[in-house]
Amino acid sequence: MQKAKQAERKHRHKHLVLDQAKLERAQKVLGARTETETIDRALERVINEDEKNRRAWAAHERFVREAIRDHVEIDDALGRLKRG
């Protein structure tokens, strides 16, 4: 019974109002065969990009914390690092 509920949640019919020109352009860029595939691929790209950004920021934060802990001098060319 629980698997049926999970499968039911995975795909739902949605009625959307979209810019057709943008959809066609995205379909070409993504190499998708259908509009549904286009939207699915675009959503996957957004989700993947978000995950990459989160991991990159986490790595950056670890780098800065370790540099501070180890008393490594960081040249803050953009003035974005918090001191103290």
Buried (B, 14 or more C-beta within 10 A) or exposed (E): EEEEEEEEEEEEEEEEEEEEEEBEEBBEEBEBEEBEEBBBBBEEEEEEEEEEEEEEEEEEEEEBEEEBEEEEEEEEEEEEEEEE
